[in-house]
């Protein structure tokens, strides 16, 4: 607030209600705009008295520097673009944590959420217009032209799924270990009729289904796969499919937590007791799994390990563009809750 001619407090801000500028500060103090610029950029030269008056006026007027204009004057932006799905709890949690860790390393994060209306091409193109120095991308569309162009301009870390592309660093979860832990847990509870529920689309879905098959083969059991997408509704439809069968599996392992909680909802409405009649395991160990009304056993992806691996890949690639490609498989663990239990005895 400033004081007007009538002695009343005048509103903070620039003229006509706009954000205050350096010119407003200069006029307020009675100095040149160039002097204000030197002080706000902390350039040597202005006297201590001038600095004190100008900084006090900037604070009084509520001045905030224009970050976009500042970045345009720099050769580097120190910005990382994040491509992710807003409807995927694990990806959102990683991005939340990446905000903090990137800031600690002197970088900002520019969000690029993928939605049904806004695919990889549009998201990556928009991020490149922001002059990001690198991209961290969760399961992007491999056929995207914008992504192909970006790979030739900035470091790209492909997150979430395994990729062979030598032009990108890769951080993915250890699917094989995660599904082995899930199957071994169920086998230890006496289950032999264990079905996998999940999507086949994309590399991630195929990898998890293959990891399940390998785990079942390792246990000497027959693998059976029921196709369903990653969403809650996908899990719900899979549950309805199982309910129509004359003989159901005693346990299911789902491609993700969202799919699993969709199944839990349908089972609950249909009077099918979990885990007494059927055990259910998810994947990700997102916040959905720990909700008191789900208590879902789930394969945990480590958020911290994913963030550290992705950020380290970005920083190392920026420091040493020609270094060998890095592939990191983050470890998993099984978090056991109330959705799994011993197989029900026959009869």
N, C-alpha and C positions, 0 to 999 in steps of 0.2 A: 504493500500500500504506500502511496505517496500523499503528501499534504497539498490540498488545493488552495486557491487564493482566499477562500472563505474559511480556511482553517480546518475544514473537514478532511477525512481520510479519502484519498482518491483510490480507485481500484488498481490492483496490480495489472501489469500487462502492457502491451503496446497500444498504439493508437487504434481507435475504432474497434476495440475488443480483440485485436489480433495478438499473436505471440510477440513479445518484445524482441527487438533486433539490436545489433551493435550500434546502429544509428540512433536508436532511442536512448541507449545508455550514454552515447556521446552528447546528445542534446541535453539530457538530464544533468550531466556533470559539467557541461560547458567545455568539452575538449573535442579534439578531432576523432573521427572514426578510426583512423589509422592507429592512434594511440590506444584506443580501446582494443583494437585487434591485437596489438603487441602484448598488452596486459593479459588478455584472455588466452592467448597462445603461450603465455609464460616465456616470452622472448626477452632477453636482456636489453636494457636501455632505459625504460621508464623509471622515474624516481619512485622511492618507497611511498611517498605521499600520494602520487598519482595512482599507484597500484591499489592502495588502500581505498581511495575514493571510488575508483572504477569498480572494484570487486564488491564494495558495499552497495553501489548503485545497481549492479547486476543482480545481487541477492534481493534487494528491495523491489526491483521491477519483476522478479521471477524469470529472469533470462535463462534459457536453456540452449546450449549449442546445437546446431543442426548437424546431426551425425552423418546424414547422407552427403551433405556438402563437404564435410571434412574428409570422408572416405574418397570422394571423387578427386581430392587433391593429393591423395596418397597413392603410392605404387602398390601397396598391399592393403587389403581390407580386413584381414584376420577374421574372416567369416567362414563358417562351415555350413553347408546345406544338408539338411536332414530329410530324407525321403522315407515316409512311413505311413502306415494305415491307422487312422484315428480310431477305428473300431476294433483294433487289436490291443488288448490291455497290456501285453508284454512289451510291444513296441512303444507304446505311449510311455510306459514306465522307464524304458531305456532312454528315450528322448528327454524326459524330465530330469533324469540324473545326468545326462550328457550336457544339459544346460549348465549345471554346476561345475562339472569337471572341465569343460571347455573354457569357462570363465577363469578358472584357476590357472589355466595355461595361457591366458591372454587372448582367447578367441570367443567370438560371439556365435550364436546358432541361429540360422534362418530356417524356419519351418516350411516343409513342403509336404503337406498331407495329401495322400492319394484317396480319392473318393470315387464312388460309381460314376460321377459326372466329370471327374478330373483325373486322367490317367498319368502314366509315367512321362509321356512326351510333354504334356502341358506343365507338369510339376517341375521337371528338370529344366525345361526352357526358362521358366520363371526364376528359378534359383540361379541360373547362369546369368540372367540379366541383373541380379543383385551382386554380381562379381564375387561369388563365393570362391574360396581358394581350394576347396575340396568338397567332395560329396560322400555322405554316409547314407547308403540306400538299403532299405529292407525289401528284399524280394521284388525288385523292380521288374518291369516287363523286359525280357532280354531282347525283344525285337524293336525296342524303342530307338528311333533315329536320333532323338535328342540325347539319349544316354550314350549312344555310340559316339556322337560328336564330343560330348563332355569327357569321355574317357581319353580322348586325344589332347585335352586341354588342361585338365586338373586331375589330381589323384582321386580315385573312386574306391571306396571300401564297400564291398558287397556283403550285406549282413543277412543273417537268418538262415539261408540255405547254402548248400555246397555248390560252387561253380568252378569250372575248369578254365575259364577265361584268364589268360596270362596277363592281361592288361589291367587287372584289378586285384587288390588285396581282398582277402576273404575271411570273414568271421562267421562261423556257424556253430550250432549246438551239436554235441556228440549224440546224434540220433541213436546210433547202435547201442551205446552204453545205456541211454535213457530207456529204451524199449526193453533191453535185457533186464534192467532193474524192475520194471513193471511186471514183466512176465514171471520172473523169478519170485517176486512177492506173491503173486497169485498162486503159483505152483506150490509155494510153501504153505499156503492156506488150504491146499487140497484141490484146487481148481485144475481141471484138464480140458474143459470145453471153454476156451477163451477166444473171443472174436474181436477183431480190430474194426473200428468204425472211423472212416476218414476219407478225405478227398484224394483223388489221384492227379488232379490238375496241378501243373507246375512241378518243379523239382522237389520242393519241400514235401508235398503230399506223397509223392512216389518214394522218396527216401525213408519217410517214417513207416510206410507200409512195408517196404523191403526190410527195414530194421526189425519190425514185428515178426516177419516171416523167419528171419534168421534166428531170432530169440526162441520162437516156437520150435524150429528145427533143432536148436541146441538142447531143448528140453524134451525132445523126442515126441512132440505133439503136432497134430495136424493144424495148419493155419487156415483161417477163414476170414475173409475181408468183406465188409459191407460198406459200399460207397456212400458217403455223405459229405456235404461241404463243411467248412470250418465254423459256421455260424450256429447260434442257438437253435434256430429253426431247422437247420440241417440235422442237428442232433435229435431234435424232437421228432422229425420225420423218420429217422433211423429207429428210434424207440418204438414208434407206432408199427414199423415194419417187423420188429422183433416180437411185438405183442400179437401180431397176426399169425405167428408161427405156432405149430403144434408143440414143438420142442425148442426152447430157447437156450442160449449159452448160459453158463453160470456166472460168467464175468465178461466184461467188455473193456477194451483199452481204446480211448478216443484220441483223435489226432490233435485235439486242443481242449482247453478248459471250456471254451464257449460251446463247443459241440457237446461236451460232457454234461454241462449244466442244463442244456436243452433236453437231454435224455432224462436227467433227474426229475425235471418238471413233469414230463409225460408219465414217468413211472409213478410219481407221487399222485397225480390225478387219477391214475388207473388202479391205484391200490396195490401196486407192486412194491414190496418192501426192499429197500436198499440198506444194508448189504445182504439181508437174510435170504432174499430170493435171487438177487443178482448183484454182483460187485461192479463198481464203475471206477475207472482210473482216467484222469485227464492228463494234459501235457501243457507245461508252462509254469504252473504254480503261480498264476496271476492272483490278483486280489479276489477274483470270483471264487477261487478254490477255497479260500479261508473264511468266506462268509458263513456266519453261524448256521444258516438254514441250508447250506450246501455241505460243508465239512468234507470236501472232495479230496481224496487221495490223488496226488498229481506228481508228475515228473518236473522237478524244478529246473528252470533255466536260470543261471546266475546273472542277475542284472549288472552287478558291479563288474564281474569278469567280462561281460559283453561290452560294457562301456569302456573299460580300460583297454581291451584289445582293439576296439574300433578307433578310439582316440589315439592310441599309440601308433597304430598303422598310419593314420593321417599325419601325425607330427613327424614320424620317421621318414615318410615318403616326401614330405615337404622339405625336410633337411637334406635328404639324399634321394633325389628322383630316380637314380639308376640302380638302386639296390634291388636284390632279388625279391620276387613276389613272396608275400607272407600269407600263410593260411593258418588260421587258429581255430581249433575245435574246443569250445568251452565245455567244461565238465558239467555233469548233471548229478542230481541226487533225487531219491524218491522221498516225498513227504507224505507220510501215512496219516490219514484222518479216518473219518467214520464211514466212508463210502465203500470200504472193502472189509470183508470178513471171511471166516471159514465157509467152505462150500457146505451147503445144506445136505445132510445125510439123506440117502434114498429112502422113500417110503414115509 
